[in-house]
């Protein structure tokens, strides 16, 4: 069974909290915070992936760095 952590309803692991902070700070530096509007950070902890494909692409790159 998959464990889905819902944004604003769940406490995320430290790694995911760190990623959220990074992405928000990064997009703010580019004046592109609107890219996150209406995009929740819902996370599947079993598969270590975000349900939103847009956020997942950033997460994959961040995880490789």
N, CA, C and O atoms as a Tinker XYZ file with bonds, in Angstrom:
   260  protein
     1  N      0.837000   -1.178000    0.000000    73     2
     2  CA     0.000000    0.000000    0.000000    64     1     3
     3  C      0.882000    1.242000    0.000000    63     2     4     5
     4  O      1.853000    1.321000    0.752000    81     3
     5  N      0.550000    2.183000   -0.823000    73     3     6
     6  CA     1.302000    3.419000   -0.936000    64     5     7
     7  C      0.934000    4.379000    0.193000    63     6     8     9
     8  O     -0.224000    4.484000    0.596000    81     7
     9  N      1.942000    5.065000    0.682000    73     7    10
    10  CA     1.705000    6.084000    1.691000    64     9    11
    11  C      1.839000    7.435000    1.016000    63    10    12    13
    12  O      2.937000    7.849000    0.645000    81    11
    13  N      0.725000    8.111000    0.862000    73    11    14
    14  CA     0.709000    9.435000    0.244000    64    13    15
    15  C      0.695000   10.471000    1.365000    63    14    16    17
    16  O     -0.146000   10.427000    2.263000    81    15
    17  N      1.642000   11.402000    1.292000    73    15    18
    18  CA     1.685000   12.498000    2.241000    64    17    19
    19  C      1.114000   13.723000    1.542000    63    18    20    21
    20  O      1.674000   14.212000    0.561000    81    19
    21  N      0.005000   14.208000    2.056000    73    19    22
    22  CA    -0.704000   15.317000    1.434000    64    21    23
    23  C     -0.159000   16.641000    1.940000    63    22    24    25
    24  O      0.018000   16.833000    3.143000    81    23
    25  N      0.101000   17.532000    1.032000    73    23    26
    26  CA     0.599000   18.863000    1.372000    64    25    27
    27  C     -0.386000   19.564000    2.294000    63    26    28    29
    28  O     -1.598000   19.495000    2.088000    81    27
    29  N      0.131000   20.229000    3.299000    73    27    30
    30  CA    -0.641000   20.971000    4.298000    64    29    31
    31  C     -1.418000   20.064000    5.252000    63    30    32    33
    32  O     -2.039000   20.566000    6.189000    81    31
    33  N     -1.404000   18.745000    5.044000    73    31    34
    34  CA    -2.113000   17.833000    5.937000    64    33    35
    35  C     -1.163000   16.856000    6.620000    63    34    36    37
    36  O     -1.525000   16.244000    7.625000    81    35
    37  N      0.034000   16.705000    6.094000    73    35    38
    38  CA     0.985000   15.731000    6.608000    64    37    39
    39  C      2.290000   16.419000    6.977000    63    38    40    41
    40  O      2.610000   17.505000    6.493000    81    39
    41  N      3.027000   15.752000    7.846000    73    39    42
    42  CA     4.367000   16.218000    8.169000    64    41    43
    43  C      5.316000   15.464000    7.250000    63    42    44    45
    44  O      5.392000   14.236000    7.285000    81    43
    45  N      6.038000   16.219000    6.428000    73    43    46
    46  CA     6.957000   15.606000    5.481000    64    45    47
    47  C      8.278000   15.250000    6.149000    63    46    48    49
    48  O      8.675000   15.886000    7.126000    81    47
    49  N      8.964000   14.228000    5.621000    73    47    50
    50  CA    10.314000   13.928000    6.106000    64    49    51
    51  C     11.230000   15.135000    5.872000    63    50    52    53
    52  O     10.942000   15.988000    5.032000    81    51
    53  N     12.309000   15.196000    6.607000    73    51    54
    54  CA    13.221000   16.340000    6.526000    64    53    55
    55  C     13.735000   16.571000    5.101000    63    54    56    57
    56  O     13.859000   17.715000    4.664000    81    55
    57  N     14.031000   15.495000    4.385000    73    55    58
    58  CA    14.519000   15.613000    3.001000    64    57    59
    59  C     13.510000   16.350000    2.122000    63    58    60    61
    60  O     13.890000   17.191000    1.306000    81    59
    61  N     12.242000   16.039000    2.285000    73    59    62
    62  CA    11.200000   16.644000    1.462000    64    61    63
    63  C     10.977000   18.094000    1.874000    63    62    64    65
    64  O     10.764000   18.958000    1.023000    81    63
    65  N     11.025000   18.362000    3.172000    73    63    66
    66  CA    10.920000   19.750000    3.642000    64    65    67
    67  C     12.052000   20.585000    3.063000    63    66    68    69
    68  O     11.839000   21.721000    2.639000    81    67
    69  N     13.241000   20.026000    3.045000    73    67    70
    70  CA    14.401000   20.727000    2.498000    64    69    71
    71  C     14.212000   21.024000    1.017000    63    70    72    73
    72  O     14.536000   22.116000    0.550000    81    71
    73  N     13.690000   20.054000    0.286000    73    71    74
    74  CA    13.436000   20.252000   -1.136000    64    73    75
    75  C     12.402000   21.350000   -1.366000    63    74    76    77
    76  O     12.587000   22.204000   -2.232000    81    75
    77  N     11.316000   21.333000   -0.597000    73    75    78
    78  CA    10.276000   22.360000   -0.736000    64    77    79
    79  C     10.861000   23.753000   -0.526000    63    78    80    81
    80  O     10.587000   24.676000   -1.293000    81    79
    81  N     11.663000   23.892000    0.516000    73    79    82
    82  CA    12.284000   25.187000    0.801000    64    81    83
    83  C     13.205000   25.601000   -0.345000    63    82    84    85
    84  O     13.191000   26.753000   -0.778000    81    83
    85  N     14.002000   24.655000   -0.830000    73    83    86
    86  CA    14.896000   24.948000   -1.933000    64    85    87
    87  C     14.118000   25.408000   -3.166000    63    86    88    89
    88  O     14.447000   26.436000   -3.758000    81    87
    89  N     13.100000   24.663000   -3.549000    73    87    90
    90  CA    12.359000   24.988000   -4.764000    64    89    91
    91  C     11.680000   26.348000   -4.650000    63    90    92    93
    92  O     11.705000   27.136000   -5.596000    81    91
    93  N     11.087000   26.623000   -3.520000    73    91    94
    94  CA    10.439000   27.928000   -3.333000    64    93    95
    95  C     11.464000   29.056000   -3.393000    63    94    96    97
    96  O     11.214000   30.093000   -4.007000    81    95
    97  N     12.607000   28.857000   -2.763000    73    95    98
    98  CA    13.656000   29.873000   -2.781000    64    97    99
    99  C     14.216000   30.048000   -4.201000    63    98   100   101
   100  O     14.455000   31.169000   -4.649000    81    99
   101  N     14.417000   28.944000   -4.886000    73    99   102
   102  CA    14.942000   28.983000   -6.254000    64   101   103
   103  C     13.980000   29.729000   -7.187000    63   102   104   105
   104  O     14.401000   30.608000   -7.939000    81   103
   105  N     12.719000   29.387000   -7.141000    73   103   106
   106  CA    11.745000   30.043000   -8.019000    64   105   107
   107  C     11.546000   31.505000   -7.644000    63   106   108   109
   108  O     11.275000   32.336000   -8.511000    81   107
   109  N     11.677000   31.823000   -6.372000    73   107   110
   110  CA    11.603000   33.220000   -5.945000    64   109   111
   111  C     12.767000   34.005000   -6.537000    63   110   112   113
   112  O     12.588000   35.138000   -6.982000    81   111
   113  N     13.952000   33.412000   -6.544000    73   111   114
   114  CA    15.122000   34.102000   -7.101000    64   113   115
   115  C     14.965000   34.371000   -8.592000    63   114   116   117
   116  O     15.585000   35.287000   -9.134000    81   115
   117  N     14.140000   33.576000   -9.246000    73   115   118
   118  CA    13.877000   33.766000  -10.686000    64   117   119
   119  C     12.610000   34.582000  -10.936000    63   118   120   121
   120  O     12.194000   34.765000  -12.080000    81   119
   121  N     12.011000   35.065000   -9.865000    73   119   122
   122  CA    10.719000   35.769000   -9.953000    64   121   123
   123  C      9.672000   34.912000  -10.661000    63   122   124   125
   124  O      8.905000   35.401000  -11.491000    81   123
   125  N      9.656000   33.637000  -10.317000    73   123   126
   126  CA     8.749000   32.692000  -10.975000    64   125   127
   127  C      7.904000   31.903000   -9.984000    63   126   128   129
   128  O      7.552000   30.753000  -10.246000    81   127
   129  N      7.580000   32.506000   -8.857000    73   127   130
   130  CA     6.802000   31.781000   -7.856000    64   129   131
   131  C      5.407000   31.397000   -8.350000    63   130   132   133
   132  O      4.779000   30.495000   -7.796000    81   131
   133  N      4.932000   32.064000   -9.369000    73   131   134
   134  CA     3.609000   31.714000   -9.914000    64   133   135
   135  C      3.591000   30.298000  -10.479000    63   134   136   137
   136  O      2.521000   29.715000  -10.653000    81   135
   137  N      4.759000   29.741000  -10.764000    73   135   138
   138  CA     4.824000   28.373000  -11.273000    64   137   139
   139  C      4.357000   27.346000  -10.232000    63   138   140   141
   140  O      3.984000   26.225000  -10.578000    81   139
   141  N      4.383000   27.743000   -8.960000    73   139   142
   142  CA     3.945000   26.842000   -7.898000    64   141   143
   143  C      2.500000   27.066000   -7.477000    63   142   144   145
   144  O      1.961000   26.306000   -6.672000    81   143
   145  N      1.881000   28.089000   -8.009000    73   143   146
   146  CA     0.504000   28.366000   -7.619000    64   145   147
   147  C     -0.401000   27.196000   -7.984000    63   146   148   149
   148  O     -0.355000   26.672000   -9.096000    81   147
   149  N     -1.214000   26.807000   -7.025000    73   147   150
   150  CA    -2.174000   25.707000   -7.205000    64   149   151
   151  C     -1.503000   24.376000   -7.531000    63   150   152   153
   152  O     -2.106000   23.507000   -8.161000    81   151
   153  N     -0.252000   24.223000   -7.099000    73   151   154
   154  CA     0.454000   22.956000   -7.295000    64   153   155
   155  C      0.861000   22.408000   -5.931000    63   154   156   157
   156  O      1.898000   22.792000   -5.390000    81   155
   157  N      0.051000   21.517000   -5.379000    73   155   158
   158  CA     0.375000   20.976000   -4.058000    64   157   159
   159  C      1.576000   20.025000   -4.119000    63   158   160   161
   160  O      1.828000   19.381000   -5.138000    81   159
   161  N      2.293000   19.958000   -3.025000    73   159   162
   162  CA     3.457000   19.082000   -2.913000    64   161   163
   163  C      3.041000   17.730000   -2.333000    63   162   164   165
   164  O      3.572000   17.312000   -1.304000    81   163
   165  N      2.117000   17.057000   -2.966000    73   163   166
   166  CA     1.688000   15.742000   -2.502000    64   165   167
   167  C      2.756000   14.728000   -2.888000    63   166   168   169
   168  O      3.230000   14.694000   -4.023000    81   167
   169  N      3.119000   13.904000   -1.911000    73   167   170
   170  CA     4.312000   13.062000   -2.043000    64   169   171
   171  C      4.003000   11.611000   -1.722000    63   170   172   173
   172  O      3.358000   11.309000   -0.717000    81   171
   173  N      4.470000   10.713000   -2.584000    73   171   174
   174  CA     4.355000    9.271000   -2.378000    64   173   175
   175  C      5.659000    8.801000   -1.733000    63   174   176   177
   176  O      6.681000    8.685000   -2.409000    81   175
   177  N      5.623000    8.532000   -0.441000    73   175   178
   178  CA     6.854000    8.191000    0.284000    64   177   179
   179  C      7.393000    6.814000   -0.097000    63   178   180   181
   180  O      8.602000    6.590000   -0.029000    81   179
   181  N      6.537000    5.904000   -0.491000    73   179   182
   182  CA     6.988000    4.557000   -0.862000    64   181   183
   183  C      7.838000    4.593000   -2.135000    63   182   184   185
   184  O      8.844000    3.891000   -2.235000    81   183
   185  N      7.431000    5.411000   -3.100000    73   183   186
   186  CA     8.156000    5.492000   -4.370000    64   185   187
   187  C      9.101000    6.689000   -4.442000    63   186   188   189
   188  O      9.763000    6.900000   -5.459000    81   187
   189  N      9.163000    7.462000   -3.378000    73   187   190
   190  CA    10.006000    8.658000   -3.307000    64   189   191
   191  C      9.778000    9.556000   -4.527000    63   190   192   193
   192  O     10.705000    9.895000   -5.262000    81   191
   193  N      8.506000    9.927000   -4.710000    73   191   194
   194  CA     8.174000   10.805000   -5.822000    64   193   195
   195  C      6.958000   11.661000   -5.501000    63   194   196   197
   196  O      6.108000   11.310000   -4.682000    81   195
   197  N      6.915000   12.792000   -6.177000    73   195   198
   198  CA     5.779000   13.699000   -6.049000    64   197   199
   199  C      4.727000   13.316000   -7.073000    63   198   200   201
   200  O      5.047000   12.840000   -8.163000    81   199
   201  N      3.477000   13.528000   -6.715000    73   199   202
   202  CA     2.382000   13.181000   -7.621000    64   201   203
   203  C      2.263000   14.179000   -8.760000    63   202   204   205
   204  O      1.782000   13.835000   -9.840000    81   203
   205  N      2.692000   15.395000   -8.533000    73   203   206
   206  CA     2.661000   16.406000   -9.576000    64   205   207
   207  C      3.905000   16.245000  -10.458000    63   206   208   209
   208  O      5.022000   16.372000   -9.956000    81   207
   209  N      3.743000   15.970000  -11.750000    73   207   210
   210  CA     4.908000   15.728000  -12.614000    64   209   211
   211  C      5.845000   16.931000  -12.732000    63   210   212   213
   212  O      7.054000   16.760000  -12.892000    81   211
   213  N      5.306000   18.125000  -12.655000    73   211   214
   214  CA     6.128000   19.329000  -12.749000    64   213   215
   215  C      7.080000   19.406000  -11.556000    63   214   216   217
   216  O      8.277000   19.638000  -11.726000    81   215
   217  N      6.554000   19.213000  -10.368000    73   215   218
   218  CA     7.381000   19.233000   -9.162000    64   217   219
   219  C      8.336000   18.042000   -9.165000    63   218   220   221
   220  O      9.483000   18.165000   -8.737000    81   219
   221  N      7.876000   16.910000   -9.636000    73   219   222
   222  CA     8.714000   15.707000   -9.676000    64   221   223
   223  C      9.960000   15.915000  -10.534000    63   222   224   225
   224  O     11.030000   15.416000  -10.185000    81   223
   225  N      9.847000   16.624000  -11.624000    73   223   226
   226  CA    11.021000   16.884000  -12.474000    64   225   227
   227  C     12.071000   17.697000  -11.718000    63   226   228   229
   228  O     13.262000   17.394000  -11.794000    81   227
   229  N     11.641000   18.712000  -11.001000    73   227   230
   230  CA    12.580000   19.485000  -10.174000    64   229   231
   231  C     13.186000   18.587000   -9.096000    63   230   232   233
   232  O     14.380000   18.675000   -8.808000    81   231
   233  N     12.376000   17.739000   -8.511000    73   231   234
   234  CA    12.844000   16.859000   -7.443000    64   233   235
   235  C     13.915000   15.886000   -7.956000    63   234   236   237
   236  O     14.915000   15.646000   -7.280000    81   235
   237  N     13.703000   15.341000   -9.132000    73   235   238
   238  CA    14.701000   14.427000   -9.713000    64   237   239
   239  C     16.030000   15.134000   -9.899000    63   238   240   241
   240  O     17.080000   14.587000   -9.561000    81   239
   241  N     15.994000   16.341000  -10.432000    73   239   242
   242  CA    17.235000   17.102000  -10.629000    64   241   243
   243  C     17.885000   17.446000   -9.294000    63   242   244   245
   244  O     19.100000   17.317000   -9.142000    81   243
   245  N     17.090000   17.876000   -8.341000    73   243   246
   246  CA    17.598000   18.227000   -7.016000    64   245   247
   247  C     18.224000   17.011000   -6.334000    63   246   248   249
   248  O     19.258000   17.131000   -5.676000    81   247
   249  N     17.606000   15.851000   -6.489000    73   247   250
   250  CA    18.106000   14.630000   -5.860000    64   249   251
   251  C     19.447000   14.192000   -6.443000    63   250   252   253
   252  O     20.258000   13.576000   -5.751000    81   251
   253  N     19.676000   14.507000   -7.701000    73   251   254
   254  CA    20.941000   14.124000   -8.350000    64   253   255
   255  C     22.094000   15.036000   -7.956000    63   254   256   257
   256  O     23.260000   14.648000   -8.028000    81   255
   257  N     21.755000   16.255000   -7.537000    73   255   258
   258  CA    22.804000   17.238000   -7.220000    64   257   259
   259  C     23.488000   16.949000   -5.912000    63   258   260
   260  O     24.390000   17.685000   -5.511000    81   259
